[in-house]
């Protein structure tokens, strides 16, 4: 069985498990990390459904004066658009709330990237939804990369990976931050 098939089957199982065990939680634990505190510009996402919620952390980041960027799908890639917290400036496309506006060009200014994941392994590799958007984006971004997962979605076993998969620097559950590399 090839890696794509393995990943696809694993995604389906993990999505099913997540929906059965979902308990709404906040991820405010990341707000106390030195990387977030020191950051000026943070790329996050606007969560939906049973994804780890970014609602509270996005609002808290804005309240502390951070520049917040959200992704918008552009072909095979993600554009990053500055967002001020006004939900009327979001357009819903296939369950994704994406910001309207002009993409930023200063991607090197992004200090932290908060990413969604279905599961993250002990080496920092994540299993996402399968579009490859975040792996392509993470390959271009220099900032500290942290994935959000629910309790029980950190794995001690390696997840299947491909050459294009990018390891994260850390993962957060509602109660802890796990760092993978310095």
N, CA, C and O of each residue as an XYZ file, in Angstrom:
728
protein
N       0.855     -1.185      0.000
C       0.000      0.000      0.000
C       0.893      1.237      0.000
O       1.836      1.304      0.789
N       0.619      2.232     -0.874
C       1.460      3.416     -0.939
C       1.098      4.405      0.180
O       0.056      4.284      0.826
N       1.986      5.384      0.390
C       1.819      6.344      1.487
C       0.529      7.151      1.360
O      -0.118      7.441      2.366
N       0.150      7.515      0.135
C      -1.087      8.278     -0.057
C      -2.295      7.504      0.435
O      -3.170      8.063      1.096
N      -2.346      6.211      0.111
C      -3.467      5.368      0.539
C      -3.459      5.202      2.049
O      -4.507      5.280      2.690
N      -2.289      4.977      2.616
C      -2.171      4.828      4.072
C      -2.640      6.097      4.766
O      -3.414      6.038      5.721
N      -2.172      7.242      4.289
C      -2.570      8.520      4.882
C      -4.075      8.751      4.748
O      -4.724      9.200      5.693
N      -4.621      8.447      3.585
C      -6.050      8.653      3.354
C      -6.881      7.822      4.334
O      -7.825      8.332      4.937
N      -6.533      6.560      4.489
C      -7.273      5.688      5.406
C      -7.108      6.145      6.847
O      -8.066      6.118      7.620
N      -5.910      6.562      7.210
C      -5.664      7.052      8.562
C      -6.455      8.331      8.825
O      -7.033      8.486      9.901
N      -6.487      9.239      7.869
C      -7.271     10.479      8.005
C      -8.741     10.174      8.277
O      -9.355     10.758      9.169
N      -9.288      9.256      7.497
C     -10.702      8.900      7.659
C     -10.965      8.366      9.060
O     -11.954      8.742      9.689
N     -10.095      7.497      9.553
C     -10.258      6.935     10.895
C     -10.123      8.017     11.964
O     -10.920      8.070     12.901
N      -9.111      8.882     11.823
C      -8.880      9.923     12.826
C     -10.001     10.965     12.834
O     -10.367     11.470     13.895
N     -10.538     11.285     11.674
C     -11.682     12.205     11.620
C     -12.890     11.608     12.351
O     -13.574     12.292     13.114
N     -13.132     10.333     12.103
C     -14.251      9.637     12.754
C     -14.052      9.627     14.270
O     -14.979      9.927     15.024
N     -12.843      9.283     14.713
C     -12.548      9.257     16.150
C     -12.694     10.648     16.760
O     -13.254     10.794     17.846
N     -12.194     11.664     16.068
C     -12.281     13.028     16.588
C     -13.738     13.431     16.761
O     -14.106     13.990     17.795
N     -14.565     13.159     15.771
C     -15.965     13.575     15.862
C     -16.700     12.832     16.982
O     -17.631     13.379     17.574
N     -16.297     11.606     17.274
C     -16.937     10.837     18.343
C     -16.494     11.298     19.730
O     -17.259     11.193     20.688
N     -15.271     11.805     19.847
C     -14.716     12.178     21.156
C     -14.679     13.676     21.394
O     -14.203     14.119     22.439
N     -15.173     14.469     20.446
C     -15.004     15.916     20.508
C     -15.572     16.529     21.785
O     -16.728     16.303     22.144
N     -14.735     17.305     22.457
C     -15.134     18.120     23.598
C     -14.582     19.514     23.325
O     -13.372     19.670     23.162
N     -15.440     20.529     23.270
C     -14.927     21.882     23.010
C     -13.889     22.284     24.064
O     -14.099     22.084     25.260
N     -12.783     22.844     23.614
C     -11.696     23.246     24.502
C     -11.086     24.526     23.964
O     -11.268     24.876     22.798
N     -10.362     25.219     24.827
C      -9.594     26.357     24.330
C      -8.118     25.994     24.381
O      -7.712     25.077     25.094
N      -7.344     26.712     23.630
C      -5.913     26.444     23.500
C      -5.097     27.631     24.008
O      -4.025     27.935     23.484
N      -5.624     28.294     25.038
C      -4.969     29.466     25.607
C      -3.590     29.163     26.166
O      -2.809     30.084     26.406
N      -3.272     27.888     26.379
C      -1.950     27.514     26.881
C      -0.841     28.076     25.993
O       0.247     28.378     26.484
N      -1.103     28.220     24.694
C      -0.039     28.711     23.816
C       0.263     30.187     24.031
O       1.349     30.658     23.691
N      -0.692     30.917     24.595
C      -0.503     32.359     24.797
C       0.615     32.667     25.784
O       1.134     33.783     25.807
N       0.986     31.688     26.598
C       2.033     31.872     27.606
C       3.411     31.418     27.105
O       4.401     31.544     27.825
N       3.478     30.897     25.889
C       4.773     30.432     25.383
C       5.657     31.633     25.056
O       5.155     32.653     24.584
N       6.960     31.531     25.298
C       7.863     32.640     25.001
C       7.834     33.050     23.532
O       8.000     34.226     23.207
N       7.626     32.083     22.650
C       7.598     32.379     21.220
C       6.399     33.266     20.861
O       6.531     34.196     20.065
N       5.258     32.985     21.436
C       4.056     33.792     21.178
C       4.218     35.168     21.813
O       3.901     36.183     21.192
N       4.705     35.205     23.035
C       4.876     36.478     23.742
C       5.811     37.403     22.964
O       5.547     38.601     22.860
N       6.898     36.860     22.420
C       7.892     37.672     21.710
C       7.475     38.025     20.281
O       8.049     38.934     19.680
N       6.504     37.333     19.742
C       6.122     37.509     18.341
C       5.414     38.833     18.096
O       4.664     39.325     18.940
N       5.669     39.395     16.925
C       4.933     40.571     16.454
C       3.852     40.155     15.470
O       2.732     40.664     15.508
N       4.201     39.214     14.578
C       3.278     38.753     13.537
C       3.061     37.258     13.679
O       4.012     36.478     13.727
N       1.791     36.871     13.745
C       1.427     35.463     13.921
C       0.456     35.057     12.819
O      -0.545     35.732     12.578
N       0.765     33.951     12.158
C      -0.145     33.360     11.182
C      -0.933     32.274     11.909
O      -0.348     31.383     12.525
N      -2.231     32.348     11.837
C      -3.097     31.377     12.496
C      -4.101     30.878     11.467
O      -3.846     30.949     10.264
N      -5.225     30.381     11.925
C      -6.305     29.961     11.035
C      -7.620     30.174     11.764
O      -7.638     30.374     12.978
N      -8.701     30.130     11.036
C     -10.036     30.282     11.605
C     -10.652     28.891     11.632
O     -11.042     28.360     10.593
N     -10.739     28.306     12.811
C     -11.180     26.922     12.952
C     -12.668     26.749     12.651
O     -13.444     27.704     12.695
N     -13.044     25.513     12.345
C     -14.452     25.177     12.129
C     -14.709     23.753     12.596
O     -13.786     22.948     12.714
N     -15.973     23.454     12.859
C     -16.369     22.094     13.226
C     -15.660     21.601     14.467
O     -15.634     22.283     15.491
N     -15.079     20.406     14.374
C     -14.418     19.783     15.519
C     -12.904     20.004     15.527
O     -12.178     19.326     16.254
N     -12.430     20.957     14.715
C     -11.006     21.315     14.750
C     -10.685     21.953     16.099
O     -11.575     22.499     16.751
N      -9.432     21.891     16.522
C      -9.031     22.666     17.702
C      -9.383     24.139     17.484
O      -9.019     24.730     16.467
N     -10.083     24.712     18.438
C     -10.605     26.064     18.275
C      -9.520     27.130     18.379
O      -8.696     27.128     19.293
N      -9.553     28.035     17.415
C      -8.640     29.180     17.453
C      -9.372     30.467     17.811
O      -8.754     31.531     17.861
N     -10.651     30.391     18.056
C     -11.451     31.598     18.314
C     -10.866     32.426     19.458
O     -10.594     33.614     19.288
N     -10.673     31.805     20.612
C     -10.180     32.551     21.771
C      -8.744     33.020     21.600
O      -8.411     34.146     21.971
N      -7.891     32.168     21.044
C      -6.490     32.597     20.911
C      -6.344     33.702     19.874
O      -5.554     34.625     20.070
N      -7.093     33.627     18.770
C      -7.014     34.701     17.773
C      -7.445     36.032     18.381
O      -6.794     37.054     18.169
N      -8.537     36.019     19.133
C      -9.007     37.260     19.767
C      -7.998     37.766     20.796
O      -7.749     38.969     20.882
N      -7.415     36.849     21.581
C      -6.419     37.251     22.585
C      -5.177     37.836     21.924
O      -4.609     38.805     22.428
N      -4.749     37.262     20.807
C      -3.583     37.782     20.086
C      -3.844     39.197     19.592
O      -2.984     40.072     19.693
N      -5.028     39.410     19.062
C      -5.381     40.756     18.586
C      -5.431     41.755     19.742
O      -4.987     42.894     19.599
N      -5.969     41.329     20.882
C      -6.074     42.224     22.048
C      -4.702     42.632     22.579
O      -4.556     43.707     23.161
N      -3.693     41.774     22.380
C      -2.346     42.112     22.855
C      -1.542     42.855     21.792
O      -0.347     43.091     21.966
N      -2.197     43.225     20.694
C      -1.537     44.041     19.676
C      -0.725     43.275     18.653
O       0.061     43.871     17.917
N      -0.901     41.962     18.592
C      -0.184     41.174     17.585
C      -0.805     41.403     16.206
O      -2.008     41.636     16.083
N       0.012     41.334     15.202
C      -0.468     41.356     13.812
C      -0.871     39.917     13.499
O      -0.047     39.006     13.593
N      -2.134     39.710     13.128
C      -2.663     38.369     12.903
C      -2.951     38.166     11.425
O      -3.654     38.959     10.800
N      -2.396     37.086     10.874
C      -2.625     36.722      9.481
C      -3.411     35.419      9.431
O      -3.167     34.506     10.219
N      -4.353     35.342      8.502
C      -5.117     34.120      8.274
C      -4.906     33.684      6.828
O      -4.651     34.513      5.954
N      -5.014     32.366      6.578
C      -4.782     31.875      5.217
C      -6.008     31.962      4.322
O      -7.151     31.921      4.778
N      -5.726     32.082      3.029
C      -6.761     31.991      2.004
C      -6.191     31.123      0.886
O      -5.087     31.371      0.400
N      -6.937     30.118      0.486
C      -6.497     29.221     -0.584
C      -6.436     29.992     -1.894
O      -7.365     30.705     -2.274
N      -5.294     29.820     -2.574
C      -5.076     30.438     -3.884
C      -4.449     29.360     -4.770
O      -3.231     29.181     -4.777
N      -5.290     28.648     -5.512
C      -4.786     27.545     -6.328
C      -4.270     26.437     -5.428
O      -5.024     25.874     -4.634
N      -2.991     26.123     -5.549
C      -2.358     25.076     -4.741
C      -1.671     25.631     -3.490
O      -1.077     24.876     -2.720
N      -1.752     26.929     -3.293
C      -0.995     27.576     -2.215
C      -1.907     28.355     -1.276
O      -3.097     28.529     -1.540
N      -1.330     28.815     -0.186
C      -2.029     29.678      0.753
C      -1.476     31.090      0.640
O      -0.261     31.293      0.630
N      -2.364     32.052      0.556
C      -1.993     33.457      0.715
C      -2.280     33.803      2.165
O      -3.155     33.202      2.788
N      -1.557     34.757      2.698
C      -1.754     35.189      4.082
C      -2.247     36.629      4.072
O      -1.629     37.517      3.486
N      -3.390     36.835      4.746
C      -4.052     38.129      4.744
C      -4.171     38.615      6.188
O      -4.560     37.856      7.076
N      -3.834     39.886      6.415
C      -3.967     40.448      7.757
C      -5.447     40.541      8.109
O      -6.268     40.948      7.287
N      -5.777     40.158      9.346
C      -7.158     40.144      9.798
C      -7.262     40.891     11.114
O      -6.416     40.730     11.993
N      -8.298     41.707     11.252
C      -8.463     42.539     12.441
C      -9.491     41.995     13.433
O      -9.805     42.663     14.418
N     -10.015     40.803     13.191
C     -10.988     40.206     14.098
C     -12.429     40.408     13.673
O     -13.338     39.886     14.320
N     -12.657     41.145     12.613
C     -14.005     41.414     12.133
C     -14.463     40.241     11.251
O     -13.977     40.059     10.135
N     -15.410     39.453     11.782
C     -15.861     38.269     11.048
C     -16.598     38.609      9.757
O     -16.745     37.750      8.888
N     -17.062     39.847      9.621
C     -17.717     40.230      8.364
C     -16.707     40.328      7.220
O     -17.090     40.417      6.053
N     -15.404     40.310      7.562
C     -14.352     40.352      6.545
C     -13.860     38.952      6.181
O     -12.782     38.789      5.608
N     -14.676     37.935      6.525
C     -14.372     36.550      6.176
C     -15.395     36.058      5.159
O     -16.577     36.392      5.236
N     -14.925     35.265      4.211
C     -15.802     34.645      3.217
C     -15.738     33.138      3.435
O     -14.648     32.572      3.521
N     -16.896     32.482      3.526
C     -16.931     31.038      3.750
C     -16.895     30.317      2.410
O     -17.745     30.530      1.546
N     -15.886     29.456      2.258
C     -15.710     28.645      1.061
C     -15.459     27.207      1.496
O     -14.425     26.921      2.100
N     -16.385     26.297      1.201
C     -16.237     24.882      1.581
C     -15.886     24.725      3.059
O     -14.893     24.073      3.381
N     -16.650     25.288      3.939
C     -16.459     25.247      5.401
C     -15.322     26.120      5.911
O     -15.226     26.344      7.118
N     -14.470     26.613      5.046
C     -13.341     27.436      5.475
C     -13.744     28.903      5.488
O     -14.283     29.421      4.510
N     -13.475     29.562      6.610
C     -13.669     31.008      6.683
C     -12.347     31.648      6.306
O     -11.359     31.541      7.033
N     -12.341     32.316      5.159
C     -11.112     32.894      4.628
C     -11.223     34.415      4.602
O     -12.280     34.961      4.286
N     -10.133     35.093      4.934
C     -10.166     36.550      4.954
C     -10.212     37.142      3.545
O      -9.662     36.587      2.593
N     -10.876     38.270      3.450
C     -10.856     39.029      2.213
C      -9.718     40.040      2.350
O      -9.219     40.260      3.453
N      -9.325     40.625      1.295
C      -8.255     41.614      1.360
C      -7.053     41.193      0.547
O      -7.063     40.170     -0.137
N      -6.022     42.003      0.638
C      -4.809     41.811     -0.148
C      -3.803     40.948      0.609
O      -3.560     41.184      1.793
N      -3.217     39.956     -0.054
C      -2.204     39.130      0.605
C      -0.985     39.959      1.022
O      -0.588     40.898      0.332
N      -0.406     39.593      2.158
C       0.821     40.261      2.592
C       1.980     39.711      1.773
O       1.940     38.576      1.299
N       3.004     40.526      1.615
C       4.166     40.103      0.842
C       5.386     39.868      1.720
O       6.364     39.266      1.277
N       5.334     40.339      2.962
C       6.483     40.222      3.862
C       6.399     38.952      4.717
O       6.326     39.024      5.944
N       6.411     37.785      4.053
C       6.266     36.515      4.762
C       7.399     36.249      5.749
O       7.216     35.501      6.709
N       8.557     36.846      5.527
C       9.666     36.663      6.473
C       9.396     37.324      7.813
O      10.097     37.054      8.787
N       8.387     38.188      7.875
C       8.049     38.847      9.139
C       7.202     37.964     10.050
O       6.964     38.326     11.202
N       6.744     36.813      9.558
C       5.907     35.922     10.371
C       6.792     35.224     11.397
O       7.704     34.473     11.049
N       6.505     35.487     12.663
C       7.298     34.930     13.767
C       6.796     33.560     14.208
O       7.592     32.706     14.599
N       5.489     33.343     14.149
C       4.861     32.100     14.615
C       3.791     31.704     13.616
O       3.071     32.550     13.084
N       3.697     30.394     13.367
C       2.651     29.854     12.515
C       1.891     28.813     13.323
O       2.473     27.823     13.765
N       0.593     29.032     13.519
C      -0.285     28.104     14.238
C      -1.031     27.317     13.178
O      -1.708     27.897     12.329
N      -0.907     25.985     13.225
C      -1.497     25.156     12.173
C      -2.438     24.100     12.742
O      -2.253     23.631     13.865
N      -3.449     23.729     11.958
C      -4.341     22.643     12.377
C      -3.701     21.292     12.075
O      -2.827     21.184     11.215
N      -4.144     20.273     12.787
C      -3.671     18.916     12.536
C      -4.711     17.927     13.052
O      -5.458     18.223     13.984
N      -4.747     16.753     12.435
C      -5.581     15.667     12.946
C      -4.823     14.882     14.011
O      -5.421     14.384     14.965
N      -3.528     14.775     13.847
C      -2.664     14.034     14.765
C      -1.239     14.550     14.557
O      -0.903     15.008     13.465
N      -0.417     14.482     15.570
C       0.992     14.875     15.480
C       1.813     13.796     16.167
O       1.471     13.354     17.263
N       2.906     13.370     15.519
C       3.724     12.311     16.124
C       4.869     12.882     16.963
O       5.052     14.097     17.038
N       5.623     12.003     17.582
C       6.683     12.380     18.518
C       7.844     13.130     17.870
O       8.691     13.680     18.573
N       7.892     13.156     16.558
C       8.943     13.890     15.843
C       8.443     15.212     15.278
O       9.186     15.924     14.603
N       7.189     15.537     15.553
C       6.640     16.799     15.093
C       5.977     16.745     13.730
O       5.599     17.783     13.188
N       5.830     15.563     13.170
C       5.149     15.463     11.875
C       3.650     15.376     12.102
O       3.174     14.651     12.975
N       2.919     16.134     11.295
C       1.479     16.217     11.449
C       0.766     15.516     10.315
O       1.282     15.404      9.203
N      -0.409     15.054     10.616
C      -1.305     14.567      9.585
C      -2.403     15.606      9.485
O      -3.155     15.817     10.437
N      -2.498     16.255      8.335
C      -3.501     17.285      8.124
C      -4.695     16.718      7.385
O      -4.941     15.513      7.409
N      -5.431     17.595      6.731
C      -6.654     17.181      6.041
C      -6.390     16.586      4.659
O      -7.293     16.011      4.051
N      -5.174     16.716      4.164
C      -4.841     16.029      2.924
C      -4.647     16.890      1.695
O      -4.327     16.366      0.628
N      -4.828     18.181      1.809
C      -4.636     19.028      0.634
C      -3.192     19.410      0.380
O      -2.852     19.810     -0.734
N      -2.326     19.297      1.389
C      -0.922     19.658      1.239
C      -0.651     21.147      1.336
O       0.498     21.571      1.213
N      -1.693     21.955      1.555
C      -1.530     23.414      1.598
C      -0.554     23.845      2.690
O       0.330     24.669      2.454
N      -0.721     23.284      3.878
C       0.133     23.715      4.985
C       1.571     23.253      4.803
O       2.493     23.999      5.134
N       1.792     22.053      4.288
C       3.172     21.620      4.064
C       3.862     22.518      3.045
O       5.031     22.862      3.216
N       3.151     22.900      1.984
C       3.734     23.819      1.011
C       4.014     25.173      1.656
O       5.057     25.778      1.408
N       3.086     25.646      2.483
C       3.281     26.941      3.151
C       4.415     26.877      4.167
O       5.257     27.773      4.212
N       4.445     25.831      4.979
C       5.467     25.715      6.023
C       6.875     25.652      5.444
O       7.835     26.096      6.074
N       6.991     25.099      4.247
C       8.305     25.033      3.603
C       8.836     26.426      3.273
O      10.044     26.612      3.121
N       7.931     27.408      3.160
C       8.317     28.775      2.787
C       8.429     29.730      3.982
O       8.956     30.834      3.849
N       7.934     29.303      5.143
C       7.868     30.196      6.300
C       8.951     29.860      7.317
O       9.196     28.690      7.612
N       9.590     30.882      7.845
C      10.722     30.692      8.743
C      10.342     30.670     10.215
O      11.148     30.249     11.044
N       9.151     31.106     10.559
C       8.746     31.248     11.953
C       8.611     29.924     12.689
O       8.712     28.844     12.108
N       8.375     30.053     14.010
C       8.150     28.910     14.906
C       6.816     28.278     14.556
O       5.799     28.969     14.496
N       6.805     26.973     14.323
C       5.633     26.270     13.826
C       5.030     25.410     14.932
O       5.689     24.511     15.454
N       3.770     25.689     15.290
C       3.093     24.926     16.341
C       1.748     24.430     15.829
O       0.973     25.192     15.252
N       1.480     23.150     16.046
C       0.216     22.554     15.637
C      -0.707     22.380     16.828
O      -0.257     22.141     17.948
N      -1.992     22.500     16.578
C      -2.994     22.320     17.624
C      -3.712     20.992     17.422
O      -4.174     20.684     16.323
N      -3.801     20.211     18.495
C      -4.534     18.944     18.483
C      -5.279     18.788     19.800
O      -4.900     19.366     20.818
N      -6.327     18.011     19.762
C      -7.078     17.732     20.978
C      -6.297     16.746     21.856
O      -5.376     16.075     21.389
N      -6.674     16.675     23.109
C      -6.094     15.703     24.026
C      -6.233     14.310     23.407
O      -7.292     13.958     22.887
N      -5.166     13.529     23.466
C      -5.178     12.179     22.905
C      -4.788     12.115     21.441
O      -4.792     11.032     20.855
N      -4.447     13.261     20.826
C      -4.088     13.263     19.410
C      -2.593     13.472     19.166
O      -2.166     13.738     18.043
N      -1.809     13.348     20.237
C      -0.349     13.282     20.096
C       0.005     11.808     20.095
O      -0.459     11.061     20.956
N       0.820     11.376     19.142
C       1.114      9.964     18.970
C       2.558      9.638     19.312
O       3.474     10.369     18.938
N       2.754      8.540     20.023
C       4.117      8.078     20.290
C       4.650      7.259     19.116
O       5.839      6.942     19.070
N       3.784      6.920     18.173
C       4.200      6.195     16.974
C       4.332      7.162     15.812
O       3.579      8.130     15.696
N       5.309      6.881     14.950
C       5.508      7.722     13.775
C       4.292      7.654     12.859
O       3.730      6.584     12.621
N       3.901      8.815     12.353
C       2.849      8.877     11.352
C       3.474      8.645      9.982
O       4.659      8.916      9.791
N       2.694      8.148      9.030
C       3.254      8.017      7.680
C       3.620      9.396      7.157
O       2.898     10.368      7.378
N       4.745      9.472      6.463
C       5.156     10.772      5.925
C       5.777     10.611      4.561
O       6.228      9.538      4.158
N       5.777     11.740      3.868
C       6.357     11.797      2.537
C       7.443     12.861      2.538
O       7.570     13.621      3.498
N       8.220     12.918      1.475
C       9.362     13.831      1.404
C       8.963     15.289      1.593
O       9.750     16.075      2.120
N       7.761     15.665      1.175
C       7.336     17.071      1.265
C       6.784     17.454      2.647
O       6.545     18.635      2.900
N       6.580     16.485      3.538
C       6.028     16.787      4.860
C       7.044     17.566      5.695
O       8.237     17.259      5.686
N       6.561     18.566      6.406
C       7.405     19.452      7.210
C       7.132     19.204      8.687
O       5.978     19.194      9.116
N       8.191     19.005      9.460
C       8.039     18.812     10.908
C       7.753     20.148     11.582
O       8.271     21.190     11.180
N       6.924     20.095     12.608
C       6.622     21.264     13.426
C       7.671     21.400     14.518
O       8.400     20.456     14.820
N       7.735     22.589     15.104
C       8.619     22.816     16.246
C       7.950     22.406     17.550
O       8.625     22.058     18.518
N       6.609     22.449     17.573
C       5.879     22.149     18.802
C       4.440     21.773     18.469
O       3.948     22.001     17.364
N       3.785     21.186     19.471
C       2.355     20.881     19.398
C       1.721     21.328     20.696
O       2.366     21.339     21.745
N       0.454     21.697     20.621
C      -0.280     22.083     21.829
C      -1.592     21.324     21.884
O      -2.290     21.158     20.884
N      -1.902     20.872     23.091
C      -3.230     20.373     23.417
C      -3.849     21.457     24.300
O      -3.193     22.466     24.559
N      -5.066     21.291     24.764
C      -5.628     22.322     25.639
C      -4.839     22.530     26.941
O      -4.991     23.561     27.596
N      -4.002     21.563     27.314
C      -3.306     21.695     28.601
C      -1.788     21.762     28.541
O      -1.163     22.192     29.511
N      -1.173     21.354     27.438
C       0.298     21.328     27.397
C       0.835     21.749     26.029
O       0.142     21.706     25.013
N       2.101     22.156     26.057
C       2.874     22.388     24.830
C       4.016     21.380     24.842
O       4.730     21.254     25.837
N       4.185     20.673     23.747
C       5.279     19.713     23.590
C       6.200     20.282     22.508
O       5.750     20.610     21.410
N       7.498     20.396     22.829
C       8.469     20.914     21.859
C       9.243     19.737     21.269
O       9.627     18.802     21.971
N       9.458     19.817     19.948
C      10.107     18.711     19.247
C      11.560     18.968     18.925
O      12.356     18.031     18.874
N      11.922     20.213     18.708
C      13.316     20.520     18.378
C      13.608     21.924     18.834
O      12.699     22.719     19.074
N      14.898     22.226     18.953
C      15.246     23.563     19.456
C      15.410     24.561     18.337
O      15.702     25.730     18.590
